[in-house]
């Protein structure tokens, strides 16, 4: 616990030294999850030759993230750890004074779940998201809302869940392909109707 706190303090003491850095970290910690989401929305909608493969990746990532957050919630119900600002004098930069459990970190868990899921299938883009997930974990210490073991636990849980879900890939893939097939049919009907309406108006 002492090492955990010392590592936390080493990162958190960086806060307050630069207004611009503080603002960047604050906004990334707050809105970073939206950036992760936009990546997967792009993967789903991008009109590429591998669109079905990309959509399957999105469904895998969505499943992994939901399960990761579910495991986190179960742990929170069993074990309550106060957040750093509750028991220590910290540089607190968050605009929300949350008193829910600090362990494990949902921001870290969700970010790593999406990043690892993408990295599992696409190393290039997955590497970028992994870098963002590491920075997300860093940001949670920087603004004073999590300990290092909180964000590390989130990352480990995400990795274990990813390995579990991917081991079931041959069973889940047909289900995901069925969902993708239904979406593709709806998309084709919508695009066809839109093109028909555009032709009539023209």
C-alpha positions as CSV (number, residue, x, y, z in Angstrom):
1,X,0.0,0.0,0.0
2,X,2.9,2.4,0.8
3,X,4.5,1.7,-2.6
4,X,1.2,2.2,-4.2
5,X,0.7,5.6,-2.5
6,X,4.3,6.7,-3.3
7,X,3.8,5.9,-7.0
8,X,0.5,7.8,-6.9
9,X,2.1,10.8,-5.2
10,X,5.0,10.8,-7.8
11,X,2.5,11.2,-10.6
12,X,-0.1,13.4,-8.8
13,X,2.5,15.9,-7.7
14,X,3.0,16.8,-11.4
15,X,-0.5,18.4,-11.3
16,X,-0.6,22.1,-10.8
17,X,2.8,22.7,-12.4
18,X,1.5,23.7,-15.8
19,X,-2.0,25.1,-16.5
20,X,-1.9,23.8,-20.1
21,X,-0.8,20.3,-19.2
22,X,-3.4,20.2,-16.4
23,X,-6.2,21.2,-18.8
24,X,-5.1,18.7,-21.5
25,X,-5.0,15.8,-18.9
26,X,-8.3,16.8,-17.4
27,X,-10.1,16.9,-20.8
28,X,-8.5,13.7,-21.9
29,X,-9.5,11.9,-18.7
30,X,-13.0,13.2,-19.1
31,X,-13.6,12.9,-22.8
32,X,-11.1,10.3,-23.7
33,X,-13.7,7.5,-23.7
34,X,-15.5,9.4,-26.4
35,X,-12.4,9.2,-28.6
36,X,-12.3,5.5,-28.1
37,X,-15.9,5.2,-29.1
38,X,-15.4,7.3,-32.2
39,X,-12.7,4.9,-33.4
40,X,-15.1,2.0,-33.2
41,X,-17.9,4.0,-34.8
42,X,-15.5,4.7,-37.7
43,X,-14.6,1.0,-37.9
44,X,-18.3,0.1,-38.1
45,X,-19.2,2.7,-40.7
46,X,-16.1,2.8,-42.9
47,X,-17.0,1.6,-46.4
48,X,-14.0,-0.7,-46.9
49,X,-13.7,-4.1,-48.4
50,X,-13.1,-5.5,-44.9
51,X,-16.2,-3.9,-43.4
52,X,-17.7,-7.1,-42.1
53,X,-14.4,-8.0,-40.5
54,X,-14.2,-4.6,-38.9
55,X,-17.8,-4.9,-37.7
56,X,-17.0,-8.2,-36.1
57,X,-14.0,-6.6,-34.3
58,X,-16.4,-3.9,-33.0
59,X,-18.8,-6.5,-31.6
60,X,-16.0,-8.4,-30.0
61,X,-14.7,-5.1,-28.4
62,X,-18.2,-4.1,-27.3
63,X,-18.7,-7.5,-25.6
64,X,-15.3,-7.5,-23.9
65,X,-15.9,-4.0,-22.6
66,X,-19.3,-4.8,-21.2
67,X,-18.0,-7.9,-19.5
68,X,-14.9,-6.0,-18.1
69,X,-17.1,-3.3,-16.6
70,X,-19.4,-6.0,-15.2
71,X,-16.5,-7.7,-13.5
72,X,-15.4,-4.4,-12.1
73,X,-18.8,-3.7,-10.7
74,X,-18.9,-7.1,-8.9
75,X,-15.5,-6.4,-7.4
76,X,-16.7,-2.9,-6.2
77,X,-19.7,-4.6,-4.5
78,X,-17.3,-7.0,-2.6
79,X,-14.5,-4.7,-1.8
80,X,-14.6,-0.9,-1.1
81,X,-11.5,1.1,-1.4
82,X,-11.8,4.9,-0.8
83,X,-10.5,7.2,-3.5
84,X,-7.1,8.9,-2.9
85,X,-8.6,12.3,-2.2
86,X,-10.7,10.9,0.6
87,X,-7.8,9.6,2.7
88,X,-4.9,11.8,1.5
89,X,-4.1,15.4,0.7
90,X,-3.9,15.3,-3.1
91,X,-3.8,17.6,-6.1
92,X,-7.4,17.1,-7.0
93,X,-8.3,18.2,-10.6
94,X,-11.6,16.4,-11.2
95,X,-14.8,18.4,-11.4
96,X,-16.7,15.5,-9.8
97,X,-16.2,14.6,-6.1
98,X,-17.1,10.9,-6.5
99,X,-17.0,8.8,-3.4
100,X,-17.7,5.5,-5.2
101,X,-15.0,2.7,-5.0
102,X,-11.6,3.5,-6.3
103,X,-10.7,-0.1,-7.1
104,X,-10.7,-1.1,-9.9
105,X,-10.7,1.8,-12.3
106,X,-13.6,1.7,-14.8
107,X,-11.9,4.3,-17.0
108,X,-8.8,2.1,-17.2
109,X,-10.7,-1.1,-17.6
110,X,-12.9,0.2,-20.4
111,X,-10.0,1.8,-22.2
112,X,-7.8,-1.2,-22.1
113,X,-10.7,-3.5,-23.0
114,X,-11.3,-1.6,-26.2
115,X,-7.6,-1.2,-26.9
116,X,-6.6,-4.8,-26.3
117,X,-9.6,-6.1,-28.3
118,X,-8.6,-4.0,-31.3
119,X,-4.9,-4.9,-30.9
120,X,-5.9,-8.6,-30.9
121,X,-7.1,-8.3,-34.5
122,X,-5.4,-5.1,-35.8
123,X,-1.9,-4.5,-34.4
124,X,-1.4,-1.1,-36.0
125,X,-4.5,0.7,-34.8
126,X,-4.6,-1.3,-31.6
127,X,-1.1,0.0,-30.7
128,X,-2.4,3.5,-30.9
129,X,-5.4,2.7,-28.7
130,X,-3.1,0.9,-26.2
131,X,-1.0,4.1,-26.0
132,X,-4.1,6.1,-25.4
133,X,-5.2,3.6,-22.7
134,X,-1.9,3.9,-20.9
135,X,-2.3,7.7,-21.0
136,X,-5.9,7.3,-19.7
137,X,-4.5,5.3,-16.7
138,X,-1.9,8.0,-16.1
139,X,-4.5,10.7,-16.3
140,X,-6.5,9.1,-13.5
141,X,-3.5,9.3,-11.2
142,X,-2.6,12.8,-12.3
143,X,-6.0,14.2,-11.5
144,X,-6.1,12.4,-8.1
145,X,-8.9,9.9,-8.4
146,X,-7.1,6.6,-8.6
147,X,-4.1,4.7,-7.2
148,X,-1.7,2.8,-9.6
149,X,-3.1,-0.6,-8.5
150,X,-6.6,0.7,-9.4
151,X,-5.7,1.3,-13.0
152,X,-3.4,-1.7,-13.2
153,X,-6.3,-3.9,-12.0
154,X,-8.6,-2.4,-14.7
155,X,-6.0,-3.3,-17.3
156,X,-5.4,-6.8,-16.0
157,X,-9.1,-7.5,-15.9
158,X,-9.5,-6.2,-19.4
159,X,-6.7,-8.5,-20.6
160,X,-8.2,-11.6,-18.9
161,X,-11.6,-10.9,-20.2
162,X,-10.2,-10.4,-23.7
163,X,-8.4,-13.7,-23.6
164,X,-11.6,-15.4,-22.3
165,X,-13.8,-13.9,-25.0
166,X,-11.4,-14.5,-27.8
167,X,-11.1,-18.2,-26.7
168,X,-14.8,-18.4,-27.4
169,X,-14.3,-16.7,-30.8
170,X,-15.4,-19.7,-32.9
171,X,-18.7,-19.8,-31.0
172,X,-19.3,-16.0,-30.9
173,X,-18.3,-15.3,-34.5
174,X,-21.4,-16.9,-36.0
175,X,-23.6,-14.9,-33.7
176,X,-21.8,-11.7,-34.5
177,X,-22.0,-12.5,-38.2
178,X,-25.7,-13.0,-37.9
179,X,-26.1,-9.6,-36.3
180,X,-23.9,-8.0,-38.9
181,X,-25.9,-9.7,-41.7
182,X,-29.2,-8.2,-40.3
183,X,-27.6,-4.8,-40.1
184,X,-26.2,-5.1,-43.6
185,X,-29.7,-5.9,-44.9
186,X,-31.2,-2.9,-43.1
187,X,-28.4,-0.7,-44.4
188,X,-28.9,-1.8,-48.0
189,X,-32.6,-1.2,-47.8
190,X,-32.1,2.2,-46.3
191,X,-29.4,3.2,-48.9
192,X,-31.6,1.8,-51.7
193,X,-34.6,3.8,-50.5
194,X,-32.6,6.9,-50.1
195,X,-31.1,6.6,-53.6
196,X,-34.6,6.0,-55.0
197,X,-36.0,9.1,-53.2
198,X,-33.0,11.2,-54.5
199,X,-33.6,10.0,-58.0
200,X,-37.3,10.9,-57.9
201,X,-36.6,14.3,-56.5
202,X,-33.9,14.9,-59.1
